[in-house]
């Protein structure tokens, strides 16, 4: 259950109440109008109905009112689920508004983001050089580069060019900082070519492609269903920072051939995460509210999925050539 608070003009009380009734929701409190004739309406909404009622309220009220979505720890007395509700619950996703608020914060370039990239790069570089898997995993869990890529996919799903541009800049800034720092570390510290953790990031195969696609899809599924705990596993499975740091270390040490392998792995991870995330957003029906915005978003979504798919095909051809399967 969710609690939706609507702060609107007194004249909208009846239409808001009607919308709640149409969506089998309960108006459980109506406040007295204030001096400006605005009043607070609280609506108890089931999880499966919250997106449809939010869309209806936004269509009715526009920008003149405030709509707040509040989480609830419990509702008493409990309402036992009916058998007819089971199918609806199976398709429940987090609302686009909740998704946007949880994802967009990861697309900002600020001091915290840059500091996290800096610190995690130092940690993962040490782990790679020392062949310490625990240290590498610790840096992977921080995963500062995963958030902007998920935000980029959400921007494509919603047709939000501003979010896409912001996420792109954040990704470029993070990768540039991590790469520059790891190049500097590669120039300073001796390279340990016996490190298993380091050398595994210089080789990429079809298993890497499948892993990145599955992990990118799992990340979006976890976000759209509210199972945020799954993200920790995704961060470890398809971390973008270790191949970035490996690429920088190899460049700094003058290991060009190994650097190409790390660059290829980084490119595969980025492409697969974005492609898989876009597909899952599309399949789960994450799209704008209005018809016109939906049409624009569908066009951009198809275009970007085709671009990412073609890029992945090109990368796979390069992988086959590098493995010697194509002469």
C-alpha positions as CSV (number, residue, x, y, z in Angstrom):
1,X,0.0,0.0,0.0
2,X,1.0,3.6,-0.6
3,X,-0.3,6.9,0.7
4,X,-0.9,9.6,-1.9
5,X,-1.3,13.1,-0.6
6,X,-2.8,15.7,-2.9
7,X,-2.6,19.4,-2.1
8,X,-4.9,21.2,-4.4
9,X,-7.7,23.8,-4.7
10,X,-11.0,23.1,-2.9
11,X,-12.8,22.9,-6.2
12,X,-10.8,19.8,-7.1
13,X,-12.1,17.8,-4.1
14,X,-14.9,16.0,-5.9
15,X,-12.9,15.1,-9.1
16,X,-10.0,13.8,-7.0
17,X,-12.5,11.7,-4.9
18,X,-14.0,10.4,-8.1
19,X,-10.6,9.3,-9.4
20,X,-9.9,7.5,-6.2
21,X,-13.2,5.7,-6.3
22,X,-12.7,4.7,-10.0
23,X,-9.4,3.1,-9.1
24,X,-10.8,1.2,-6.0
25,X,-8.8,3.4,-3.7
26,X,-9.9,4.9,-0.4
27,X,-10.0,8.6,0.5
28,X,-9.2,8.3,4.2
29,X,-8.7,11.9,5.1
30,X,-9.7,15.4,3.8
31,X,-8.3,18.5,5.5
32,X,-10.0,21.8,5.9
33,X,-9.3,24.4,3.2
34,X,-6.6,27.0,4.2
35,X,-6.7,30.7,3.6
36,X,-5.8,30.2,-0.1
37,X,-8.6,27.7,-0.6
38,X,-6.2,24.7,-0.8
39,X,-6.8,21.5,1.0
40,X,-5.0,18.2,1.7
41,X,-6.5,15.0,0.5
42,X,-5.0,11.6,1.5
43,X,-5.7,8.5,-0.6
44,X,-4.8,5.0,0.4
45,X,-3.7,3.2,-2.8
46,X,-2.9,-0.4,-3.5
47,X,0.5,-1.1,-5.1
48,X,-1.0,-2.3,-8.4
49,X,-3.1,0.8,-8.8
50,X,-0.7,3.6,-7.9
51,X,0.6,4.3,-11.4
52,X,-2.8,4.5,-13.0
53,X,-4.1,6.8,-10.2
54,X,-1.0,9.0,-10.4
55,X,-1.5,9.4,-14.2
56,X,-5.2,10.3,-13.7
57,X,-4.4,12.8,-11.0
58,X,-1.6,14.5,-13.1
59,X,-4.0,14.7,-16.1
60,X,-6.6,16.3,-13.9
61,X,-4.5,18.7,-11.8
62,X,-1.6,19.5,-14.1
63,X,1.2,21.7,-12.5
64,X,-1.1,23.7,-10.2
65,X,-1.2,21.1,-7.4
66,X,1.3,19.0,-5.5
67,X,1.1,15.2,-5.4
68,X,3.2,13.3,-2.8
69,X,3.7,9.6,-2.7
70,X,4.5,8.3,0.8
71,X,5.6,4.8,1.8
72,X,3.7,2.9,4.5
73,X,5.3,0.4,6.9
74,X,1.9,-1.3,7.6
75,X,-1.8,-0.8,7.3
76,X,-4.2,-2.1,10.0
77,X,-6.5,-3.9,9.8
78,X,-4.8,-5.9,7.1
79,X,-6.7,-6.5,3.9
80,X,-6.3,-10.1,2.7
81,X,-5.4,-10.3,-1.0
82,X,-8.2,-11.6,-3.3
83,X,-7.4,-14.4,-5.8
84,X,-8.3,-12.0,-8.6
85,X,-5.6,-9.6,-7.5
86,X,-2.8,-12.1,-8.1
87,X,-2.3,-11.5,-11.8
88,X,-2.2,-7.8,-11.3
89,X,0.4,-8.1,-8.6
90,X,2.6,-10.2,-10.8
91,X,3.0,-7.3,-13.3
92,X,3.4,-4.6,-10.7
93,X,6.3,-2.2,-11.2
94,X,7.6,0.8,-9.4
95,X,6.0,3.9,-10.8
96,X,7.9,6.0,-13.3
97,X,8.0,8.9,-10.7
98,X,9.6,6.7,-8.1
99,X,12.0,5.2,-10.6
100,X,13.0,8.7,-11.8
101,X,13.6,10.0,-8.2
102,X,15.7,7.0,-7.3
103,X,17.8,6.9,-10.5
104,X,18.2,10.5,-11.4
105,X,20.3,11.2,-8.3
106,X,23.0,8.9,-9.8
107,X,23.3,11.0,-12.9
108,X,24.6,14.2,-11.1
109,X,28.2,15.2,-11.4
110,X,29.1,16.5,-7.9
111,X,31.9,16.3,-5.4
112,X,30.5,13.1,-3.8
113,X,30.4,11.3,-7.1
114,X,33.9,12.3,-8.1
115,X,35.2,11.4,-4.7
116,X,33.6,8.0,-4.9
117,X,35.2,7.4,-8.3
118,X,38.6,8.6,-7.1
119,X,38.5,6.4,-3.9
120,X,37.1,3.3,-5.6
121,X,39.7,3.6,-8.4
122,X,42.5,3.7,-5.9
123,X,41.0,0.7,-4.0
124,X,40.4,-1.4,-7.1
125,X,43.9,-0.6,-8.6
126,X,45.5,-1.8,-5.4
127,X,43.3,-4.9,-5.4
128,X,44.2,-5.6,-9.0
129,X,48.0,-5.1,-8.5
130,X,48.0,-7.1,-5.3
131,X,45.8,-9.9,-6.7
132,X,43.4,-9.4,-3.8
133,X,39.9,-10.5,-4.8
134,X,38.3,-9.2,-1.5
135,X,39.7,-5.7,-2.2
136,X,38.5,-5.8,-5.8
137,X,35.0,-6.8,-4.8
138,X,34.9,-4.1,-2.2
139,X,35.6,-1.5,-4.8
140,X,33.1,-3.1,-7.2
141,X,30.3,-2.8,-4.7
142,X,30.7,1.0,-4.6
143,X,29.9,0.9,-8.3
144,X,29.8,4.7,-9.1
145,X,29.8,4.2,-12.8
146,X,26.8,1.9,-12.9
147,X,24.2,4.5,-11.8
148,X,24.7,7.0,-14.8
149,X,24.4,4.1,-17.3
150,X,21.0,3.0,-15.8
151,X,20.0,6.7,-15.8
152,X,20.9,6.9,-19.5
153,X,18.6,3.9,-20.2
154,X,15.7,5.4,-18.2
155,X,16.1,8.7,-20.1
156,X,15.7,6.8,-23.4
157,X,12.6,5.0,-22.1
158,X,11.0,8.3,-21.0
159,X,12.3,10.3,-24.0
160,X,14.0,12.6,-21.6
161,X,16.9,14.1,-23.5
162,X,18.0,16.3,-20.6
163,X,18.4,13.2,-18.4
164,X,20.2,11.3,-21.2
165,X,22.7,14.2,-21.7
166,X,23.3,14.6,-18.0
167,X,23.9,10.8,-17.6
168,X,26.2,10.8,-20.6
169,X,28.3,13.7,-19.2
170,X,28.4,12.0,-15.8
171,X,29.6,8.7,-17.3
172,X,32.3,10.4,-19.4
173,X,33.5,12.4,-16.4
174,X,33.7,9.3,-14.2
175,X,35.4,7.1,-16.8
176,X,37.9,9.9,-17.6
177,X,38.8,10.5,-13.9
178,X,39.2,6.7,-13.2
179,X,41.2,6.2,-16.4
180,X,43.5,9.2,-15.7
181,X,44.1,8.2,-12.1
182,X,44.8,4.5,-13.1
183,X,47.2,5.7,-15.8
184,X,49.1,7.7,-13.2
185,X,49.2,4.7,-10.9
186,X,50.4,2.5,-13.8
187,X,53.3,4.9,-14.3
188,X,54.3,4.9,-10.6
189,X,53.7,1.3,-9.5
190,X,55.3,-1.8,-11.1
191,X,52.8,-3.9,-13.0
192,X,52.1,-7.4,-11.6
193,X,51.4,-9.6,-14.7
194,X,51.0,-12.6,-12.4
195,X,47.9,-11.1,-10.8
196,X,44.9,-13.2,-11.8
197,X,42.5,-10.4,-11.0
198,X,44.4,-8.1,-13.3
199,X,44.8,-10.4,-16.2
200,X,41.2,-11.6,-16.3
201,X,40.2,-8.0,-17.1
202,X,42.4,-8.1,-20.2
203,X,40.4,-10.9,-21.9
204,X,36.8,-10.8,-23.1
205,X,34.7,-13.6,-24.6
206,X,31.1,-14.4,-25.3
207,X,30.7,-15.3,-21.7
208,X,31.5,-11.7,-20.8
209,X,28.8,-10.5,-23.2
210,X,26.1,-12.8,-21.8
211,X,27.1,-11.9,-18.2
212,X,26.9,-8.2,-18.9
213,X,23.5,-8.5,-20.7
214,X,22.0,-10.6,-17.8
215,X,23.4,-8.3,-15.1
216,X,22.1,-5.2,-16.9
217,X,18.7,-6.7,-17.1
218,X,18.8,-7.8,-13.5
219,X,19.6,-4.3,-12.4
220,X,16.5,-2.8,-14.0
221,X,14.3,-5.6,-12.9
222,X,15.5,-5.0,-9.3
223,X,14.7,-1.3,-9.6
224,X,11.3,-1.7,-11.2
225,X,10.2,-4.3,-8.7
226,X,11.6,-2.6,-5.6
227,X,14.1,-5.4,-4.9
228,X,17.1,-3.0,-4.4
229,X,19.1,-5.7,-2.6
230,X,19.7,-7.5,-5.9
231,X,21.7,-4.5,-7.1
232,X,24.6,-5.5,-4.9
233,X,25.1,-8.7,-6.9
234,X,24.7,-6.7,-10.1
235,X,27.4,-4.3,-9.1
236,X,29.8,-7.2,-8.5
237,X,28.8,-9.1,-11.7
238,X,29.1,-6.3,-14.2
239,X,31.3,-3.7,-12.5
240,X,32.7,-1.1,-14.9
241,X,35.5,0.2,-12.7
242,X,37.9,-2.8,-12.8
243,X,38.2,-2.9,-16.6
244,X,38.6,0.9,-16.6
245,X,41.4,0.7,-14.0
246,X,43.0,-2.2,-15.8
247,X,43.0,-0.2,-19.0
248,X,44.7,2.7,-17.3
249,X,47.3,0.5,-15.6
250,X,48.1,-1.2,-18.8
251,X,48.4,2.1,-20.7
252,X,50.6,3.5,-17.9
253,X,52.9,0.5,-18.0
254,X,53.1,0.5,-21.8
255,X,51.3,-2.8,-22.3
256,X,49.3,-1.9,-25.4
257,X,48.1,-5.4,-26.3
258,X,46.7,-6.0,-22.9
259,X,45.2,-2.5,-22.8
260,X,43.2,-3.3,-25.9
261,X,41.7,-6.3,-24.2
262,X,40.7,-4.2,-21.2
263,X,39.2,-1.5,-23.4
264,X,37.2,-4.2,-25.3
265,X,35.9,-5.6,-22.0
266,X,34.9,-2.1,-20.8
267,X,33.1,-1.3,-24.1
268,X,31.2,-4.6,-23.9
269,X,30.1,-4.0,-20.4
270,X,28.9,-0.5,-21.1
271,X,27.1,-1.5,-24.3
272,X,25.5,-4.6,-22.8
273,X,24.3,-2.8,-19.6
274,X,22.7,0.0,-21.6
275,X,21.1,-2.4,-24.2
276,X,19.7,-4.8,-21.6
277,X,18.5,-1.9,-19.4
278,X,16.6,-0.3,-22.3
279,X,15.0,-3.6,-23.3
280,X,13.8,-4.3,-19.8
281,X,12.4,-0.8,-19.4
282,X,10.6,-1.2,-22.7
283,X,9.2,-4.7,-21.8
284,X,8.0,-3.6,-18.4
285,X,6.2,-0.7,-19.9
286,X,8.1,2.2,-18.4
287,X,7.1,5.1,-20.6
288,X,5.8,8.7,-20.3
289,X,2.3,9.6,-19.4
290,X,0.9,11.5,-22.4
291,X,0.3,10.0,-25.8
292,X,2.6,12.4,-27.7
293,X,5.4,11.8,-25.2
294,X,4.9,8.1,-25.6
295,X,5.3,8.3,-29.3
296,X,8.5,10.3,-29.1
297,X,9.9,8.0,-26.4
298,X,9.1,4.9,-28.5
299,X,10.9,6.4,-31.5
300,X,13.9,7.3,-29.5
301,X,13.9,3.9,-27.7
302,X,13.9,1.9,-30.9
303,X,16.6,4.1,-32.4
304,X,18.9,3.8,-29.4
305,X,18.3,0.1,-29.0
306,X,19.3,-0.4,-32.7
307,X,22.4,1.7,-32.2
308,X,23.5,-0.2,-29.1
309,X,22.7,-3.6,-30.8
310,X,24.8,-2.7,-33.9
311,X,27.6,-1.6,-31.6
312,X,27.4,-4.9,-29.7
313,X,27.5,-6.8,-33.0
314,X,30.6,-4.9,-34.0
315,X,32.3,-5.6,-30.7
316,X,31.5,-9.3,-31.0
317,X,33.1,-9.4,-34.4
318,X,36.2,-7.8,-32.9
319,X,36.1,-10.4,-30.2
320,X,35.9,-13.2,-32.7
321,X,38.8,-11.7,-34.7
322,X,40.9,-11.3,-31.6
323,X,40.2,-14.9,-30.6
324,X,41.2,-16.1,-34.1
325,X,37.8,-17.4,-35.0
326,X,37.6,-15.1,-38.0
327,X,40.6,-14.9,-40.3
